[in-house]
Amino acid sequence: MSTASTPGVVRDAVDGPAPTGPSGSAARVRAGSRTAYPLYVAGKLGGAVVSLLAVLVTSFFLFRIIPGDPVRAMTHGAPTSAEQLATMRRQFGLDLPLWQQFTDYCAKALTGDLGMSYQFRAPVGELIAAKLPATLLLTGVAVVIYSALGLWLGTRSAWHHGGLGDRLNTGVALTLWSVPSFWLGLLLIIVFSVGIGPVPGMFPTGGMESGDTAGFARILDVAHHMVLPVVTLVAVGYAQTLLVMRSSLLDEMGGDYLTTARAKGLRDASVRRRHAVPNALLPTVTMVFINLGHVAGGSILVETVFSWPGLGGLFYQGLSVPDLPLVQGLFLVFAGAMIVMNLLADLLYPLLDPRVGR
């Protein structure tokens, strides 16, 4: 019996060793791998650039179909003459033909200039930079927790599939995955912030901090405000990672290489950790990197429900006007983060599975 522990080694053991001379097949495989991987990377980079350009075009035209006049919204209902409205449109470039607005937007965006916000009268880039740390803190903590939790529970559920733990984990995950995040957030506020009956609320209803603390007390205050929004994001987010990891590992559990590993006398935990889980990680790696892409975007609904001062709340404010430069810039940042994270996942694949990219 072969002592191989991976599918590739099993094939080598069955087919016999490849010639190792300069003209042998092994040399040709190595040469092919050296040329194939750069082509693989170039293809992924090209696809990412095309996607970014598509996002740039989409971000301009998408928000122009939102009903409402941004110039009139900026007046807040105050009496305004037609001449004043025309002056404001000329000031923000809204009097130009659509094609000229588009070319100006693309030229500025490619140089990093996202324009001037209508309602805040400040550069969009500065507004995003000011709100980004709060979003990175909230969603970053949530993504790390629910990715680790989903991987752990998904692995255990698949390895003991059919058992009580598997049925319980899968049922809870499917239930939470179907729950709207804003509804769950409101429910948590009612129960744990407002309080039910004689039970007082334990957590703030919203915001990031009380504003009257400093030093370590401020860190504790921010952590106290983070509990409910983080729980909301984790409860809704971990289910997808769990289900993807469970499905991938179930597909691997029938592999001959696992039977070979057990025949070598390896313990069940070692077979799972060293052989099954690494081969099941590829789909889950994509999911984890997509979750990391969500870090920049945050969660618009959750940040709005909990009044969290991040990019999600800023995006909601921009949509309500509509503040075209602001929502365009935020959409570009959100989509760009997703594209970059997906690109990193694609580039990581060959390190996890050498067969990818050949």
Secondary structure, 3 states (H helix, E strand, C coil): CCCCCCHHHHHHHHHCCCCCCCCCHHHHHHHHHHHHHHHHHHHHHHHHHHHHHHHHHHHHHHHHHCCCCHHHHHCCCCCCCHHHHHHHHHHCCCCCCHHHHHHHHHHHHCCCCCCECCCCCCEHHHHHHHHHHHHHHHHHHHHHHHHHHHHHHHHHHHHCCCCHHHHHHHHHHHHHHCCCHHHHHHHHHHHHHHCCCCCCCCCCCCCCCCCCCCCHHHHHHHHHHHHHHHHHHHHHHHHHHHHHHHHHHHHHCCCHHHHHHHHCCCCHHHHHHHHHHHHHHHHHHHHHHHHHHHHHHCCHHHHHHCCCCCHHHHHHHHHCCCCHHHHHHHHHHHHHHHHHHHHHHHHHHHHHCCCCCC
